[in-house]
Amino acid sequence: MRSIILMAGFCLLLIGLHGWSLWASRQGELDQTAISTENMARALASHAERSLTVADSVLAEMVERVEQSTTQPVDARRLHARMARITRTSEEVRELFIYGADGMRLATSLPAVLPGSNIDREFFRYHMTHTDLGTRIGKPIFSRSTGVQTIPVSRRINRPDGSFGGVAMASLNLDYFGKFYDSFDVGRTGTIILAIDDGTLLYRRPFNAVMVGTSISNGPVFQTYAKSGPVGTAMMTSRIDGVERLYSYRHLDGFPLLVATAQSKDEILDGWWMAVIKMSCVVVFAVCMLGWGGHRMISQLRVREALESELRAARSALELHNVSLRHLADVDALTGLANRRRFDEVLAVEYERGRRSGLPFSLILLDVDHFKKFNDCYGHVAGDDCLRRVAGAIASGPRRPTDLTARYGGEEFAIILPDTDSDGARAVAENIRCAVQALRLAHEGSSYGHVTVSLGVHTCDQADGTCGAPLAAIEAADRLLYQAKMDGRNRLVAGP
């Protein structure tokens, strides 16, 4: 009897362990998918924000050109050449238009200006009745020139007296977003959504042209967004097709758009169900075998638990090691800033991005004045502390996430400022110089009596082709830094 009770107890224990294992693996499968969808939503938001930033920059340029033409009519010929060049080099922008106050086309990226007024367009009427000058994302429309469905991104144009002077509009290609979204694996019944804040659907995978422009504000994603904030992940049932999916959504930081991606719960758990069937068969077999081989089964379970524990420990150690390696690869150990390797990578990327977009970027090289004298006077420990404090002051200068502050080597630092002209770079450099000076770090070897820095500021203008290779930008900034030192230190020298 005791043996039967013991065997029954082992069977119940095995069944309980089996159930717990299945539940844990199920949760693990859902958790891993949640991480995957969150990363995917982050990538989708970054892609959409980058695309809209391009359109926003183009529209700002077009509006500025038109509003500055106050003494003579708009040079439509030059505008057309510029707009055509932008659409040729930009995947996301399909067409560019400038409309007058009467809705007639003044300039376009198309080969010819089409006749007829666009005063009936929703985006045009909005700008007629609203004085805000920001970029607006409108409801999808069918292009009257090509018949293709596009997303209108527009800005109001003002006359010198502040009255309505027209609209600048960029048509974003829906196919551009579609091709990018199709590159993601969301399963057979997964979905990707791009919508305006008011719930207007711009794109949904799988694509259905009829749904573009409809409202999904009453759907589960927008309801969760309204309650939980700009970023979230939850299991929800779609009102469109009734499929239960694990959704991850993210609101864009700079634009009124929401992106979401989801994978079907059934597809997520397909592999888990197969594991359930297989493992359950094993458990049934194991229970039968317990009738004559209980002691072997106990031994097997102990070995299995030990292996699983070792595997978890090894995986945790490997993950911690990988995090440490990634940190060491990109960060300077002394100052906590990006290191030379990271600087070289970002400089190459920003150079290519500036070359494609035609936007300027600036580079600042700076050096701690008389640092060797500081080390000789106060010692290397104090010198390291000085570099850390100076690095903190330098890091307070750049404000945007895209800016990069790095330790270039020794007491020399570098700052990359994408999409920044010469005036902006000078302002950042002066803020850094003042911040270091405000530290009031005593320095007997300096004529100023405290630690100061000299800065060289170089701006690359990709639009007119005056900027050479990345190495040339470094050399130019270095020459300007040398000039600042020759001029007496504790100053900046800026060049083109």
C-alpha positions as CSV (number, residue, x, y, z in Angstrom):
1,M,0.0,0.0,0.0
2,R,2.8,2.4,0.9
3,S,4.4,1.6,-2.4
4,I,1.2,2.4,-4.3
5,I,0.7,5.6,-2.3
6,L,4.3,6.5,-3.1
7,M,3.9,5.8,-6.8
8,A,0.6,7.7,-6.9
9,G,2.4,10.6,-5.2
10,F,5.2,10.5,-7.7
11,C,2.6,10.4,-10.6
12,L,0.8,13.5,-9.2
13,L,4.0,15.3,-8.7
14,L,5.1,14.5,-12.2
15,I,1.8,15.7,-13.6
16,G,2.0,18.9,-11.5
17,L,5.5,19.6,-12.7
18,H,4.4,19.0,-16.2
19,G,1.6,21.4,-15.9
20,W,3.8,24.1,-14.3
21,S,6.4,23.6,-17.0
22,L,3.8,24.0,-19.8
23,W,2.4,27.2,-18.2
24,A,5.9,28.6,-17.7
25,S,6.9,27.8,-21.3
26,R,3.6,29.4,-22.5
27,Q,4.3,32.6,-20.6
28,G,7.9,32.5,-21.9
29,E,6.7,32.2,-25.5
30,L,4.3,35.2,-25.0
31,D,7.0,37.2,-23.2
32,Q,9.5,36.6,-26.0
33,T,7.0,37.6,-28.6
34,A,6.1,40.7,-26.6
35,I,9.8,41.7,-26.7
36,S,9.9,41.1,-30.4
37,T,6.8,43.1,-31.2
38,E,8.1,46.0,-28.9
39,N,11.3,46.1,-30.9
40,M,9.4,45.9,-34.1
41,A,7.2,48.8,-33.1
42,R,10.2,50.8,-32.1
43,A,11.7,50.2,-35.6
44,L,8.5,51.1,-37.3
45,A,8.2,54.3,-35.3
46,S,11.8,55.3,-36.1
47,H,11.2,54.6,-39.8
48,A,8.0,56.7,-39.9
49,E,9.6,59.5,-37.9
50,R,12.6,59.6,-40.2
51,S,10.3,59.6,-43.3
52,L,8.2,62.5,-42.0
53,T,11.3,64.4,-40.9
54,V,12.5,64.3,-44.5
55,A,9.1,65.6,-45.7
56,D,9.0,68.2,-42.9
57,S,12.4,69.5,-43.9
58,V,11.5,69.7,-47.5
59,L,8.3,71.6,-46.8
60,A,10.1,74.0,-44.5
61,E,12.5,74.8,-47.3
62,M,9.7,75.2,-49.9
63,V,7.7,77.5,-47.6
64,E,10.7,79.6,-46.8
65,R,11.5,80.0,-50.5
66,V,8.0,81.1,-51.3
67,E,7.6,83.5,-48.3
68,Q,10.9,85.2,-49.0
69,S,9.8,85.9,-52.6
70,T,8.1,89.1,-51.6
71,T,9.5,91.5,-54.2
72,Q,9.0,89.4,-57.3
73,P,6.9,86.5,-58.4
74,V,7.9,82.9,-57.4
75,D,10.5,81.5,-59.7
76,A,8.5,78.4,-60.7
77,R,11.2,77.1,-62.9
78,R,13.9,77.0,-60.2
79,L,11.4,75.6,-57.7
80,H,10.4,72.9,-60.2
81,A,14.1,71.9,-60.7
82,R,14.6,71.7,-56.9
83,M,11.4,69.8,-56.2
84,A,12.1,67.3,-59.0
85,R,15.6,66.7,-57.7
86,I,14.1,66.0,-54.2
87,T,11.6,63.5,-55.4
88,R,14.2,61.7,-57.5
89,T,16.5,61.3,-54.5
90,S,13.9,60.6,-51.8
91,E,12.1,57.2,-51.7
92,E,9.4,58.4,-49.4
93,V,8.4,61.6,-51.2
94,R,6.4,60.9,-54.4
95,E,5.3,64.4,-55.4
96,L,5.8,68.0,-54.3
97,F,3.3,70.9,-54.9
98,I,3.1,74.6,-54.1
99,Y,-0.4,76.0,-54.3
100,G,-1.4,79.6,-54.4
101,A,-4.2,81.1,-52.2
102,D,-6.7,80.2,-55.0
103,G,-5.7,76.6,-55.0
104,M,-3.9,76.8,-58.3
105,R,-0.6,75.0,-58.7
106,L,2.3,77.5,-58.7
107,A,5.1,74.8,-58.8
108,T,5.4,71.1,-58.8
109,S,7.9,68.3,-59.0
110,L,6.0,66.9,-62.0
111,P,7.1,67.6,-65.6
112,A,4.2,70.0,-66.2
113,V,1.8,72.0,-64.0
114,L,-1.6,70.5,-64.3
115,P,-4.6,72.9,-64.8
116,G,-7.4,73.2,-62.3
117,S,-7.7,74.2,-58.6
118,N,-7.2,72.1,-55.5
119,I,-9.2,74.3,-53.3
120,D,-11.6,71.4,-52.6
121,R,-8.9,69.3,-51.0
122,E,-9.3,68.7,-47.2
123,F,-5.7,69.7,-46.4
124,F,-6.0,72.9,-48.4
125,R,-9.2,73.9,-46.7
126,Y,-7.7,73.2,-43.3
127,H,-4.8,75.6,-43.9
128,M,-7.2,78.3,-45.3
129,T,-9.0,78.3,-42.0
130,H,-6.2,77.6,-39.5
131,T,-3.2,79.9,-38.9
132,D,-0.8,77.4,-37.4
133,L,2.4,77.0,-39.3
134,G,3.4,73.5,-38.3
135,T,3.5,70.4,-40.6
136,R,0.1,68.7,-40.9
137,I,-0.5,65.0,-41.9
138,G,-3.8,64.8,-43.7
139,K,-6.1,62.0,-44.6
140,P,-5.0,59.8,-47.6
141,I,-6.0,61.1,-51.0
142,F,-5.8,59.9,-54.6
143,S,-3.4,62.0,-56.6
144,R,-5.0,63.8,-59.5
145,S,-1.9,63.6,-61.5
146,T,-1.1,59.9,-61.1
147,G,-4.2,58.4,-59.6
148,V,-2.1,56.8,-56.9
149,Q,-3.2,56.8,-53.2
150,T,-0.8,59.0,-51.1
151,I,-0.5,60.6,-47.7
152,P,-0.6,64.4,-47.9
153,V,1.9,66.3,-45.6
154,S,1.4,70.0,-45.8
155,R,2.3,73.4,-44.5
156,R,0.6,76.8,-44.7
157,I,2.2,79.7,-46.6
158,N,1.7,83.2,-45.3
159,R,1.9,86.5,-47.1
160,P,4.0,89.3,-45.6
161,D,0.9,90.6,-43.8
162,G,0.2,87.2,-42.2
163,S,-2.8,86.4,-44.4
164,F,-3.2,83.1,-46.2
165,G,-0.9,82.8,-49.2
166,G,-1.1,79.2,-50.2
167,V,0.0,75.7,-49.2
168,A,3.1,73.6,-49.7
169,M,2.3,69.9,-49.9
170,A,4.4,66.6,-50.1
171,S,2.7,63.4,-51.1
172,L,4.2,60.4,-49.3
173,N,4.1,57.1,-51.2
174,L,2.0,54.4,-49.5
175,D,4.0,51.8,-51.4
176,Y,7.1,53.0,-49.6
177,F,5.6,52.1,-46.3
178,G,4.2,48.9,-47.6
179,K,7.5,47.6,-48.9
180,F,9.1,48.4,-45.6
181,Y,6.3,46.7,-43.6
182,D,6.4,43.6,-45.8
183,S,10.0,43.1,-44.8
184,F,8.9,42.2,-41.2
185,D,7.8,38.7,-40.4
186,V,4.5,38.9,-38.4
187,G,3.2,35.5,-39.3
188,R,0.3,34.6,-41.6
189,T,-2.4,36.6,-39.7
190,G,-0.2,39.3,-38.1
191,T,-0.7,43.0,-38.8
192,I,1.0,46.3,-38.9
193,I,-0.9,49.6,-38.5
194,L,0.0,53.2,-39.2
195,A,-2.6,55.8,-38.2
196,I,-3.1,59.5,-37.4
197,D,-3.9,60.5,-33.8
198,D,-7.5,61.0,-34.6
199,G,-7.8,57.3,-35.6
200,T,-7.6,57.8,-39.4
201,L,-5.9,54.6,-40.9
202,L,-3.1,55.4,-43.2
203,Y,-1.8,51.8,-43.8
204,R,-2.6,48.4,-42.5
205,R,-0.9,45.1,-43.3
206,P,-2.4,43.0,-44.9
207,F,-3.2,45.9,-47.2
208,N,-6.7,46.7,-48.3
209,A,-7.1,50.0,-50.2
210,V,-10.8,50.3,-49.1
211,M,-9.7,50.6,-45.4
212,V,-7.2,53.4,-46.1
213,G,-8.7,56.6,-44.7
214,T,-11.2,54.9,-42.4
215,S,-11.4,55.5,-38.7
216,I,-10.1,52.9,-36.2
217,S,-10.4,55.3,-33.2
218,N,-12.9,52.9,-31.5
219,G,-10.6,49.9,-32.0
220,P,-8.7,48.3,-29.1
221,V,-5.3,49.8,-29.9
222,F,-6.5,53.4,-29.7
223,Q,-8.6,52.7,-26.6
224,T,-5.5,51.2,-24.9
225,Y,-3.4,54.1,-26.1
226,A,-5.9,56.6,-24.6
227,K,-5.8,54.9,-21.2
228,S,-2.2,53.7,-20.9
229,G,-0.1,56.3,-22.7
230,P,2.2,56.5,-25.8
231,V,3.8,53.1,-25.5
232,G,2.3,49.8,-24.6
233,T,1.9,46.0,-25.2
234,A,-1.3,44.0,-24.6
235,M,-3.3,41.1,-25.9
236,M,-6.3,42.5,-27.8
237,T,-9.0,41.3,-30.2
238,S,-9.3,43.2,-33.4
239,R,-12.6,44.6,-34.4
240,I,-11.7,44.4,-38.0
241,D,-11.3,40.6,-38.3
242,G,-12.0,39.3,-34.8
243,V,-8.5,37.8,-34.4
244,E,-6.9,37.9,-31.0
245,R,-3.4,39.2,-31.2
246,L,-0.5,40.4,-29.1
247,Y,-0.2,44.1,-30.0
248,S,2.7,46.5,-29.3
249,Y,2.1,50.2,-30.2
250,R,4.2,53.3,-30.1
251,H,3.4,57.0,-30.6
252,L,5.9,59.1,-32.6
253,D,7.7,61.7,-30.6
254,G,7.5,64.5,-33.1
255,F,4.5,63.8,-35.2
256,P,0.8,62.9,-34.5
257,L,1.1,59.3,-35.6
258,L,0.7,55.9,-34.0
259,V,2.3,52.7,-35.2
260,A,1.3,49.2,-34.0
261,T,2.4,45.7,-34.8
262,A,0.8,42.4,-33.7
263,Q,1.1,38.7,-34.0
264,S,-1.8,36.2,-33.7
265,K,-2.0,34.5,-30.4
266,D,-2.8,31.2,-32.1
267,E,0.3,31.5,-34.3
268,I,2.5,32.5,-31.3
269,L,1.3,29.3,-29.5
270,D,1.4,27.0,-32.4
271,G,4.9,25.7,-31.5
272,W,3.9,25.6,-27.8
273,W,0.9,23.4,-28.6
274,M,3.1,21.0,-30.5
275,A,5.4,20.9,-27.4
276,V,2.4,20.3,-25.2
277,I,1.4,17.2,-27.3
278,K,4.9,15.8,-27.4
279,M,5.6,16.5,-23.7
280,S,2.3,15.1,-22.6
281,C,2.9,11.9,-24.5
282,V,6.3,11.7,-22.7
283,V,4.6,12.2,-19.4
284,V,2.0,9.6,-20.0
285,F,4.7,7.2,-21.0
286,A,6.7,8.1,-17.9
287,V,3.7,7.6,-15.6
288,C,3.2,4.1,-17.1
289,M,6.8,3.3,-16.6
290,L,6.7,4.4,-13.0
291,G,4.8,1.2,-12.3
292,W,8.0,-0.8,-12.6
293,G,10.8,1.9,-12.8
294,G,10.0,4.7,-10.4
295,H,13.5,4.9,-9.1
296,R,14.9,5.4,-12.6
297,M,12.4,8.2,-13.3
298,I,13.4,10.0,-10.1
299,S,17.0,9.8,-11.2
300,Q,16.1,11.1,-14.7
301,L,14.2,14.1,-13.2
302,R,17.1,15.1,-11.0
303,V,19.5,15.1,-13.9
304,R,17.0,17.1,-16.0
305,E,16.6,19.7,-13.2
306,A,20.3,20.0,-12.8
307,L,20.8,20.6,-16.5
308,E,18.0,23.2,-16.7
309,S,19.5,25.0,-13.8
310,E,23.0,25.0,-15.3
311,L,21.5,26.1,-18.7
312,R,19.7,29.1,-17.1
313,A,22.8,30.1,-15.1
314,A,24.9,29.8,-18.3
315,R,22.4,31.9,-20.3
316,S,22.2,34.6,-17.6
317,A,26.0,34.8,-17.4
318,L,26.2,35.0,-21.2
319,E,23.6,37.8,-21.4
320,L,25.5,39.8,-18.7
321,H,28.7,39.2,-20.6
322,N,27.2,40.4,-23.9
323,V,25.8,43.5,-22.2
324,S,29.3,44.3,-20.8
325,L,31.0,43.7,-24.1
326,R,28.6,46.0,-25.9
327,H,29.2,48.7,-23.3
328,L,33.0,48.3,-23.5
329,A,32.9,48.4,-27.3
330,D,31.2,51.8,-27.6
331,V,31.9,53.7,-24.3
332,D,35.1,55.3,-23.0
333,A,35.8,53.8,-19.6
334,L,37.2,57.0,-18.0
335,T,34.6,59.7,-19.1
336,G,31.5,57.6,-19.9
337,L,31.3,59.3,-23.3
338,A,31.4,57.5,-26.6
339,N,34.8,56.2,-27.6
340,R,36.8,56.8,-30.7
341,R,35.4,53.6,-32.4
342,R,31.8,54.8,-31.9
343,F,32.8,58.3,-33.1
344,D,34.2,56.9,-36.3
345,E,31.1,54.8,-37.0
346,V,28.6,57.7,-36.4
347,L,30.7,60.2,-38.4
348,A,30.6,57.9,-41.4
349,V,26.9,57.3,-41.1
350,E,26.1,61.0,-40.6
351,Y,28.3,62.0,-43.5
352,E,26.5,59.6,-45.8
353,R,23.1,60.7,-44.5
354,G,24.0,64.4,-45.1
355,R,25.3,63.5,-48.6
356,R,21.9,61.9,-49.4
357,S,19.7,64.6,-47.9
358,G,21.8,67.6,-48.8
359,L,21.6,68.9,-45.2
360,P,24.6,70.3,-43.4
361,F,26.3,68.7,-40.4
362,S,28.9,70.2,-38.1
363,L,31.9,68.8,-36.2
364,I,33.5,70.2,-33.1
365,L,37.0,69.2,-31.9
366,L,38.1,70.6,-28.5
367,D,41.1,70.2,-26.4
368,V,41.8,70.9,-22.7
369,D,44.3,73.7,-22.6
370,H,47.7,73.0,-21.0
371,F,46.6,69.5,-19.8
372,K,50.1,68.2,-19.6
373,K,51.0,71.0,-17.2
374,F,47.9,70.1,-15.2
375,N,49.1,66.5,-14.9
376,D,52.6,67.6,-14.0
377,C,51.3,70.0,-11.3
378,Y,48.4,67.9,-9.8
379,G,49.2,64.3,-10.8
380,H,47.5,61.8,-13.1
381,V,44.7,60.9,-10.6
382,A,43.6,64.6,-10.5
383,G,44.1,64.7,-14.2
384,D,41.7,61.8,-14.7
385,D,39.2,63.5,-12.4
386,C,39.6,66.7,-14.4
387,L,38.8,64.9,-17.6
388,R,35.7,63.3,-16.1
389,R,34.4,66.7,-14.9
390,V,35.2,68.4,-18.2
391,A,33.5,65.5,-20.1
392,G,30.4,66.1,-18.0
393,A,30.4,69.8,-18.9
394,I,30.9,68.9,-22.6
395,A,28.0,66.4,-22.6
396,S,25.7,69.2,-21.4
397,G,26.2,71.2,-24.6
398,P,24.5,69.0,-27.3
399,R,20.7,68.7,-26.6
400,R,19.4,66.3,-29.4
401,P,19.4,62.5,-29.3
402,T,21.1,62.5,-32.7
403,D,24.1,64.5,-31.4
404,L,27.1,62.5,-30.3
405,T,29.8,63.5,-27.8
406,A,32.9,61.4,-27.8
407,R,36.4,61.3,-26.3
408,Y,38.6,61.5,-29.3
409,G,41.8,60.7,-27.5
410,G,43.8,61.8,-24.5
411,E,42.4,65.3,-23.5
412,E,40.8,65.8,-26.9
413,F,37.0,65.5,-27.4
414,A,34.7,65.6,-30.4
415,I,31.0,66.4,-31.0
416,I,29.0,65.4,-34.1
417,L,26.0,67.7,-34.8
418,P,23.8,66.3,-37.6
419,D,21.5,68.7,-39.5
420,T,23.3,71.7,-37.9
421,D,24.5,74.8,-39.6
422,S,27.5,77.0,-38.7
423,D,25.5,79.3,-36.4
424,G,24.0,76.4,-34.4
425,A,27.4,74.7,-34.1
426,R,28.9,77.9,-32.8
427,A,26.2,78.3,-30.2
428,V,26.8,74.7,-29.0
429,A,30.6,75.2,-28.9
430,E,30.2,78.5,-26.9
431,N,27.9,76.8,-24.4
432,I,30.5,74.0,-23.9
433,R,33.3,76.6,-23.5
434,C,31.3,78.5,-20.9
435,A,30.3,75.3,-19.1
436,V,33.9,74.2,-18.7
437,Q,35.0,77.6,-17.6
438,A,32.1,77.6,-15.0
439,L,33.7,74.5,-13.4
440,R,36.4,76.8,-12.0
441,L,38.9,73.9,-11.8
442,A,42.1,75.4,-10.5
443,H,45.0,75.3,-12.9
444,E,48.2,77.0,-12.0
445,G,49.8,76.2,-15.3
446,S,47.2,78.2,-17.2
447,S,47.3,81.9,-17.7
448,Y,43.6,82.0,-16.8
449,G,44.1,80.3,-13.5
450,H,41.6,77.6,-14.1
451,V,40.9,74.8,-16.6
452,T,39.7,76.0,-20.0
453,V,39.2,74.5,-23.5
454,S,39.9,75.5,-27.0
455,L,37.5,74.5,-29.8
456,G,37.5,74.2,-33.6
457,V,34.1,74.2,-35.3
458,H,33.8,73.0,-38.9
459,T,30.5,72.8,-40.8
460,C,30.0,70.6,-43.9
461,D,27.5,71.8,-46.5
462,Q,26.6,68.8,-48.5
463,A,24.1,70.7,-50.7
464,D,26.8,72.7,-52.5
465,G,29.3,69.8,-52.6
466,T,32.0,71.7,-50.6
467,C,32.3,69.0,-48.0
468,G,34.9,66.3,-48.6
469,A,35.3,62.9,-47.0
470,P,34.8,62.4,-43.3
471,L,38.6,62.5,-42.7
472,A,38.7,65.9,-44.4
473,A,36.1,67.2,-42.0
474,I,38.2,66.0,-39.0
475,E,41.3,67.6,-40.5
476,A,39.5,70.9,-41.0
477,A,38.2,71.0,-37.5
478,D,41.6,70.1,-36.2
479,R,43.1,73.1,-38.1
480,L,40.6,75.4,-36.5
481,L,41.3,73.9,-33.1
482,Y,45.0,74.6,-33.6
483,Q,44.2,78.2,-34.7
484,A,42.2,78.7,-31.4
485,K,45.2,77.6,-29.4
486,M,47.5,79.9,-31.4
487,D,45.1,82.8,-30.8
488,G,45.4,82.4,-27.0
489,R,43.3,79.4,-26.0
490,N,39.9,79.5,-24.1
491,R,38.1,80.3,-27.3
492,L,36.5,78.8,-30.4
493,V,37.4,79.3,-34.0
494,A,34.7,78.4,-36.6
495,G,35.1,77.8,-40.3
496,P,32.8,76.7,-43.1
